[in-house]
């Protein structure tokens, strides 16, 4: 019986080649897009969930209330907090700390080779009791026996030493030799802990100053993880941590709180001041989950529409089968097997397209997905997609076609219970509603990204690159000596002909994450008013080089005359409500008393997701060198800067970034989303157009005699084309009307994530609707014109 089902299904598929090709092409494209999206979504949702006992592992989060309206959220806490927690809180089984080298680079020498490692971290001796690593060679025990030890990931060991055994190799950090004691497998891509080099925290604590700071209760430098006993009350543990702080911190002001965040929830945190981990977007995950479902539904609609549209063609076949004894179950099974065959053929093509597109998709999303032919997870996703496609494709058409009453068919009665095939029209409207929503999304994201690219940030970032001064090279030097070193390097760089200008200021101007509170004062400040400011340090050349605009007063003069003075930005002036005249008023900046000498116009020192905040600018230079290159001399300027760097800091790697590149990287996820949504919008339009093409071809076939008669009676080609296209175009217009409010709501919600954004103009929606309408006209017209120019004699002769 089953063999017969497959044989009949295969014959029907081969008999209607155009319809089959449209079904398989649309379904395979939709399945491919769905599988790729679900692979990405599954990877995002699985972050840190593979860690053993993940449900009992929590990170201590510190909430610091800065003012009535401002709270800082840090992923860090005090080192000493963990010592008290393990002793005083019964629910805590294990405590471990992590200290990433986030703001500097681990510079190491192996022989004559200088190695620069950005992804390095210090861990204490309890780290591996909570977090699982697969040891390839060496041992964890030997790693902690000597504080000057290293653990490398497998890929890092290969990068450093090639095919040589890494165990026992000695890498020199500053003046200290560190020995590789173990090599571990790289953490999976869905782990937050992507550190290539691990160093015992005991090594950092050999520095007396670091150790003393670790014992201070106002030092939030460490990420603390707790493994709790199963069933522990998280709120009670948080309260006990706070009680420890109250008991031991003598100057506790009641503004600090602790929260415990499970490691499975860390990936989607979006409220941290800064983070050592990469984070995802819950909103984008939800958007792509919906998108995957819509694309698969769009592809399945084609099969349903084309199959039900041909109901009249197959009605006699079904009726004869019923008359000779076939019951409804057998007929239902027959049509379900046809759906299965089409779905399987689409699956074969889908797997081929996945294999071809996966390398690009992995490269574009910067995710390392497993190959779908060897991954159990991938096959589960593919299998689920096949099952959903098979059911969506088969259930309704099979139920409809197996329900015909054979006597009604032979009497010429309507096959369907409703007139004018309303369901198919509704499905086409749904298809194009989805397409128009995606087109609107593509346009809005594209225009927002263009707005971000073109916006005046308030400073000139073109042809400017920066690098950070290696403070660790002058550790222990007093301020005057370090100032001499900085000025010497700056003067040396100034002499390079390829460099147009140079300035020193705080690092990371494009994404300035530093904030300070509680150390500012001015005339008339309420005692309970302690807002936070972004403290920018800059020299006297910075304003001229970066073309900052002065609204009032002046910039810093050369020399030390303005050493204690400050400038405020416009937002800071509005915040503190100083009376006029502003210039010359006293201002205490982090304990240093000076006067306000100027007001600089607001400029964007953070990404456009956030509003410009209050900023205080002081004349203390900074740890960032900013170099503007002469036109056409970018490479020469970089080479010159590197030569100067190597002269002064031969044991440190030269790392630089262009401000333009840094700025663009802030919106990398938005750029990825724009490309992906554009791609999937194109797929939705393509699949919808394929469905229209099939329906138009069928409509032309059904009306072939009517068209022939009209042409014989004098109808022109444009009249025939209008006859075949007008109904389809009406459906696209209706779809657009439904799509517009949905798209407006969705994109307005997305744009709310930007403090500075475009407005949703009416012409964006008109452009999206017109695009869908144009595609529909082109698609349907190909079949309509073909039918209109056909010889009417042939159609009228045929029976």
N, C-alpha and C positions, 0 to 999 in steps of 0.2 A: 504493500500500500504506500509506504513512505517513498519507495523508489519511484512509483508511479506519480506521486505528488511532485517530486523533483523533476521528472521527465516532462510533465505537462507545464510546470513552471518555466523550465528552460525553453520549451517551444514557444510559449507566449512571449518570453523576453526577446527571443531572436526574431519573432514575427514583427515586433514593434520596435525597431532599432532606434529611432529618434527619441521616442519616449524613454526607452531604457537608458540611452546615453545621457539624457538630461537628468533622469533620476539618479543614476550612479555618479555622474559628475558632481551634481549639487550635493548629494549626500556625502560623498567622500571628502569634498572640500569642507563642508560643515563639520564632519567628524574630525578631520585633521585639526581644524582651528580649535574645536572643543577640547581635544586631547591635549594640545599644547597649552591651552589656558589652564586646564585642570592640573597638568603637571606643575605649572608655576604656582598655582593656588595651593596645591597639596604641599609643595616645598615650603611655602610661607607659613602655612598653618601647623607644620610639623616641627617648627623650630624648638630645639632643646627638649622635645618630648621623648626622644630616644634615650635620654640620660637615665641610668638606673635610679630608682627612688625619686624621680623628678617631682612627684607630687608632694614630697616632704622637704624639698630644698628651696630656701627663700633667700632673697637678697635684702639687706637692711637698707631702707630708703629714708633719707633725712629730709623732713619738711621744715624749712626755716621761714618763719613769718617776719618779713622785713617791715611791712607796714600793714595798715588795715586793708589795703587793696592789693598787696603784692606778697607772694609766697615763692620762695626759691625751693625747687625740688632737686635734690642731689642724689645720685646713685652711690655716693660715698658716705662714709661714717668714720668714727675715730678708731684707730688701731686698738687702743686700750679697752674699748667697749667690748670687744670679743673676749678678752681675758676675764672680765667680770661676768659676761653672759654665760660662759661655760661653767663657772663656779656657782653662780647664784640663781640660775633659771633651770629647774629640773627638766623642762620640756626640751631643752637643747641637748642634742647628742654630740654634735661635732661643730666646731667653728673653724672657718678658714678665711684667709684674706688674699686679695689680689691687688697688685699695684701696677697698672699698665704704664709703660713709658710712652705716654701720649704726647707730651709736649717737647720731647727731644728724641733723638735717634740713638740707638745702641751702635756705637762705632767700634768695630773690632778689627784686629789685624791677624792674619794667618800668613806667616812668612812675610813676603813683600806685598801681599794683597790686602787692600783695605776693604772691609765688608761693612756695609751700612744696612741695619735692620730696623724697620719701622714697627713691625708687629712683634714686640717683645714685652714681657711682663715679669714682675717678681711674684712668687707664690710662697706661702709658708708651708711648713712640714705636714699640715693636715689637708692640703689641697687634693692629693690623690686618694684620700680616704672618702671624699665626697664625689669627686668627678672622675669618670672612667676614661682611661687612655689605654690603647693597645701597644704594649712595648714590643718593638721590633728587635732591638739589641740593647745591651747594657742593662742597668737596673735602676729602679727608683730609689732603692735604699742607699746606693752609693752616691746618688745625687744630693742627698741631704747630709751625708757624712762630712762633706767639705763644702762650706758656704760658697766657695768660688768654683761652682760647677754649672754646667749647662745641660739642658735637654733640648734637642732639636726635633722638629717634625721630619718625617721621611723625605718630603720634597725639599725641605730646606737643607738637610744634610747632603742630598744629591747636588743641590745648587752650589753649596760651599766646597764640597770635596769630590764631586764626581763619583766615580766608581769605588773610591777608596773607603775603607771602613772609618766611620766618623768617631767611633768610641776611642777615647784616649787623646784625641786631637786637642791641641792647646790653642786657644784664641786669646789675644791680649786686648784687654779693655783698659784704657788709660795706661797705668803702670802695673796692672795686676793681671796675672795669667789665670784664665778660666779653662777648665777641662771639660770636654764633652763626656758625660757619664751615661747618657741614654738617648736612644732614638725611638720616637713613638710614631704611630700612624697619624696622618693628617686627620684632624677632626672632620666629620661629615659637613657638607656645605650648609646643612640646616642646624648648625651649632653656632651659638653666639661667640664662642671662645675660639677665635681664629688667630691664635698667637703662634708664631713660628719658632720663637725662642723663649724658654722659661728659665728663670734665674732664681735661686733660693732667696727669699726675702731676708734671710740672715746676712747675705752679702751686703745689702743696702744698709742694714742696721749696724754693720761694723763701723760706719761713719758715726762718730759720737753726736754730731749735730742732728743727723737723721733719727737716731735712736731717741734723743731727748724730745724731738718734735713728736715722735710716735707716742710718747707718754703724756702729751698735753691734750686736755679735753676739748680745746677749741680748734684742733687740727683734724680736718675732714679730708684725709688724703687716701683712704683705703676703701676698697670695695669689700664688704663683709658678707659672707654667706653662712647661713645656719642650716644645719640638717636637724629637723625636729622629729620628735617621736610621733608615730602615726596617731592621728586623732587629736593633735594638740590644738588648742584654741588660739588662733593667730592674733586676735585682738588682745588677749590676756598677755601673750608673749611681748607684743609691742608695748603694752603698758608697763611691763616689768623692765623693759629696756629703758623706757623713759624714766622710771624710778631710779635706775642705776645712774643715769645722767644727773638727775636732781640731787642725788646723794653725794656724788663725787665732784661735780662742777660747782665750785663755790660762787661763781658769778652767773649762775643759771638765771636767765631772765624770763623763763616761761614761754619763749617764742619758738622753741624747737620741739619737734615731734618725730617719732619713728613710725614707719610702716613696713610691713613685710610683703614683698612682691615675689610670688612664685616664679621660678626661672622660666616656666612655660609661658608666662605672660610678659616677659621682658621685651620680646621682639617688637611688640606693637606699642610700646611706651612712646608717647609723643609730648610729654610735659616736662622732660628733664632739661635742666640748664645746659648740660653737656653730657656726652656719653662716650665710653670707651668701646662700645659695640655698635654694629650696624643695625639699624631698625627698619622695619617695614611699615606699610600703611594699611591699617584695617579697612579704611574706606576703599582703597584700590582693590583689595582682596574681594570685598563685597561687590564692587562694580564688575570685576572680571568673573565672579561666580555667576552673576546675572547675565553677563555677556555670553558666557559659554552656553548657558541654557537657551538664550535667545537665538544664538547661531544654530544650535542643533534643531530647535523648533522650526526655524526658517527653512532649514534643509529638508526636514521631514514634511513640511507643508506641501512642498512640490510633489512628493510621492502621493500624498493623500489627494491633492487636487487633480493630478493627471490620471490617477486610478479611478476616482469617482467620476471624472469627466467622461471617461470611456465606458461608463456603466451601461449606456444604451447599446454599445457595440457588443458587449459581452452578455447582455441580458438573455439573448436567445440561447447562447451556450449554457448558461446557468439553468434556464427553463427546461431545456432538453435533458440535462443531467438529472434534474428533479423528477421529470416524468418517467425516466428509465430506472428510478429507484434511489438516487443519491439523496441522503438526508442533509439537513442544514449543517450538522457537525462536520460531515465530510467536506462540504463546500467551504465552510469556514476554514478548515484545516488547509484546503488547497490554496486559498488566497493568502493565508498566513505563511505557507511555504514559499509562495512567490515573493512575499515581503522579505523572508529570510534569505532567499537566494540573492535578491538585489542588495540587501544589507551586507551579506558576506562579500559580494563582488566589490561593493564600496569599501569594505574593510581592507581588502587586499590593496586597493589603490590608496587608501588612507595610510596604511603602514608604509608603503613606498614613499608617499609624500612626507610622512613624519621623518623617515630616515634621511630624506634629502634636505628637509628644512631645519632639523634639530641642531645641526652645527651652527647655523646662523642664529637660531633662537637662543642657544646657550651663550653664544658670544654677545649677542645684543643685550640679554637680560643679566649677563655676568653671573649666571647660575650653572652649576655642573650637574645637570640631570643625568640619571642613568639611561643607558641605551634602552629603548622600549622593547627590544627583542630579548633582553637578558634580565630585565628588572621585573620582579613580581609585582611591585607597585604599579609600574607602567602597564603591565598586562591587565591588572585589575581595573585600571582606568579605561583602557581600550575595551575590555570586556563589558564594563558597565555602560560605556557609550554605545557599543553594539546592541546591547539588550534594550536600552532606552530607544534607540533608533528603530529597532525591529518592532517594538511594541507600538511606538507612535505611528510608524508607517503602516502597520498591519491591522490593528484592531478595528478601527472604524471602517476602512474599505472592505475588510473581510466580513464584518457584520452587515454592512450595507448590501454588498453583492450577493451574499448568501440568503438574503431575506426576500428576494423577489418572488412574487406569486406568478408561476408560469402561465396561468390562464389570463392574468391581466396583461402580461407581456404580449401574448399572441392576439389579444383584443385591441392592442395599441394604446392601453392606458398609461398614464404617467408612471414612470418607475419610482420617482421620489415622492415623498410626502409633502414637499414644499415646492412652490413654483420658482422659476428663474434661478435655480441652483444657488440659493442664498448662502449656503455654507461655504461653497468655493469662493464666492465673492468676499465673505468675511475673512477667510484665510488669506486671500491675497492682500486685503486691507491690513491684516496683522503683519504680514511680511514687510510691506512697505512702511508701516508704522515703525517697526524696528529699524529699518534702513534709514528713514528720515531722522529718527532720534540719534542714530550713530553719526550721521552726516553733520547734524547740529553740534554734537559733541566734538567731532573732529575739527570743525571750524572754530568753535569757541576756544578749545585748547590751543590750537594753532595761533589764533589771534592774541591770546593771553601770553604765549611764549614770545611772540613777536613784540608785544608791548614790553615785556621784561627785557628783551634784547635792546630795544630802542630807548628805553626810559633814561632820562638824565639823572644819574645817581648823585649829582652834586659835586663830583670830582672827576678827573680825567684818568682813566685806567689804561688807556691805549699805550702799547709798547712799553709797559712797565712790568718788570719782574722783581721778585723779592726773595730774600733768603734770611734765615734767622742766625743771629750771632750765637756761637756755642758757649754759653755762659759756663758750662762745666769745665772749659779749658782754663778759666781764670778763677776757679772756686777758691775761696779763701782770701782773694785779693780785696783790698779796700776800694771804696768808691772812686777815689781819685786815680788810682792806678788803672782800674777798669775803664774809666773815662778816657784816659790817655790811649789805651789800646784801641778803643772804638774810634777815636778821632784819627789815629794813625792809619787805621784800615780805610776810613772814609777818605782821607787825603790821598792815599795811594790809588783808590778807585777813581777819584776825580781826575787824576792825571791820564787816565786811559782815553784815547781819542774817540773810541766807539761809544763812549758813555756821554750822553747829553747832560744828564743831571743826576744827582744822588741825594738822598735824604735818609734820615733814621727816624723810625717811629715804632710804635707797638706792632707786633706781628699780627698777621691775618686781618688786615683792614677790611677786606671784602666780607668776611664773616666774623666780625668782632664779638667774641663770646664772653669777654671779661666784664664782670659787674662788681661794683663795690658799694657798701652801705655802712652807715654808722660812723664814718670818719670824716664827715663833711659838716661845715658850719658856716653860717652867714648871719648878718644882722637881721634880727627879727624872726629867726627860725623858732617855731614852736618846739618845745622840748620833746613832745611825742611824735614829731614829724622827722622821720629818717628815711627818705626815699633813696633808691639805689641809682647810681650813675655809672655810665660806661666811661672808665678812666683811660683816656688816650694820651700817651706820651709822644711828643713829636719835637723835632728840632726846628731851627729858624728857617730851614729851606723847604720844609714840608708843604706849607701853604702855597708857595710859588710853584713848586714842581707839580703838585696834584691839582692846582687851580681851584682851591677851595675859595668860596666867596665870603668876604667879610661884610657883615651887615652893619656893624657899628664898632668903633675903636680900631685896633690894629692887631697884627700878628706879633710873635716874639722877635725881639731884636737879637743880634749876635752878642756873644759874650754871656756873662752870668747875671746881667742886670734883671732879667725876667725869670730867674731860676725858681722863684717861689710864686710867680704869678700864673694866672689861668685865663683861658677863654671858655665860654659856655656856648652850646648851640642854642638855637631858638627854642627848642622844646624844653631845655633846662631852665631858660629864663621864664617861660610861661609857668613852669612847675613851681618855682620857688617864690614867685611874686615879689621880686625886689623892686622898690620904688626907683623912679628916675631921679637923678642921673645914675645909670647903672655902672658906667665906667669909673673905676677907682674905689669901688666898695670892697670891703674886706671879704675874703673867702678862704676858708680853711679846707685844704685839700689833703685828705689822709694824714692829718696831723701837721701839715706844712702850711703856715699862714702866709698869705699873699693878698693880692688884689686882683679884681677882674679888669683885664686890659682890653677885652674885645668880645664880640658876639659873632660867631660864625654861622652862616646859613645852614639849615638842616641838610645833611647828606645821608645817604643810605649806607650805613655800616653793618647792617644785617640783611638777610634776604627779605624779599618783598612779601613774605608771609607775615612779617611782623611790622608793626608801626615803628617809626623812628622814635627812639627813647632819649632821655636826657643824657648829655655827654659833657664831661669836663676834660679839657685839654691842658696838659702841663708841658713845660719846656725841659723835661728830663730825658729827652731822647727816647730810646727804646731798644728792644732786642731784634728789630727787623731793619734790614737794609732795603731801601726801595730804589731801584735803578731804572732810569728812563733812557732807552737806547736812541741813538741817532737813526733817522730814516735810512733803511737799507743796510743797517749795521747790527742787526739783532744777533746773528751768530758771533760776530766779532766781539760784541759787548759781553756775551755770555762767556766766551773764551777768556777774555781779559779779566772778568770777575773771578773766574775759576783759578786763573794763575795767581791773582792776589790772595785768594782764599788759601790755596796750597802753600803759599809763602808763609802765611801767618798760622794756619791750622792744618799742617800736613797729616795729622792723625784723625781728621774728621772728614767725612764725605761731604761734597758740595751738592746740596739739594736746593733747587730753586723752583718757583712757580710763577707763571705769568698771571697777573690780576684778571685778565680776560678769561683765561682758562679756569681759574679758581671760581670766578663769578658764574660761568656756565655750568660748572660742576654742582653748584648749589641746586640746580633745577634738572639734574640728570634724570630723576625719577619722573618728573613731569614730561621731559622730552621722550623718555621711553614710552610713557603712557600715550603720548600724542601719536607716536609712530604705530604703536600696537592698535590703538583704537581706529586710526586711519586705515590700517591694514584690514582689520576685522569689519569695518564699515564697508570697505571695498568688497570683502567676501560676501557680506550680507546682500549688497546690491547685486553682485554677480549671481548669487544663488536665486535671488528674487527675479532677476532678469531671465534666468534660465527657466524658471517656472512660468513666467509670462510668455516666453517663447514657445513653450510646449502647449500652453492653453490657447495661444493665438493660432498655432498650427492646427490644433484640433478644431477650433472654432471655424477656421477657414475650410477645413475638410468637411465639417458638418453643413456649412452653408454653400458648398460648392455649386449646387444646382441653382440655389437662389441667386448667387452671384452671376452665374451663366445667364439666367433669365433677365436679370437687371441689365447686363451688358447688351444682350440682344435687343432690349427695349430702349437702349440709348444711354445707359448710365456711364458716366466717365470714371476714369481711374480714381480721381480724388474722392468721388462719392462712395466708391466701393471701399477705399481705404478708410474713410470716415466711418462707414458702417461697422467695420471690424475693430476699429481702435477706440471709439468714443466710450464704450463701456469700461474698458481697461483704464483709460485716463481718468474717468470719474472715480474709480476705486483709489487711484494714486492721490487724487485731490482730497478725498475723504480721509485717507491714511495720514496725509500731511496735517489736516485739521486736528486729528486725534493726537498726532505726535508732538505738535508745537507746545501745548501746555505741559506735557510730560517732560519734554526736553528742557523747557524753561526752568521747571522746578529742579531737575537734576543738575543742570549746569550752574544755576544760581547757587545751589548748595555747594558745588565744587569750588566756585569762585570765592565763596565766603572764607575759604582757607587762605586767601591772599588779602593782606591789608591794603594793597595797591593793585587795582584790577580794572579790566575793561568793563563797559556796561553792555548788557544784553540788548542790542539794537534789533529792531524789527526786520531789518534787511538781512540779518544772519539767517533768520528762519525762512524768509522769502528765497534766499539763495539755496538753502538746503532743499526746500520743496521743489524749486525749479530744477535743481540737479536731478532729483528723483523722477520728476515728470519728464525731463529730457531723455533720461535713460529708458524710461518706459516707452516713450514715443519711438525712439530708435529701435528698440527691441521688437515691439509689436508691428511697427511699420514694415520690417523686413518680410514678415509673413503676409501682411496685408497687401503689400505691393505685389508680391509673388502671386497671390491669389487673384489680384485685380487684373494683372496683365496676361493671365492664362487664357488659352483659347476656349471660349464658351462652348464651342461645338463638341469638344471632347467631353466636357463635364455633362452636357445634356444627353450625349449618346450613352453614357455608362449607366448601368443600373445599380 
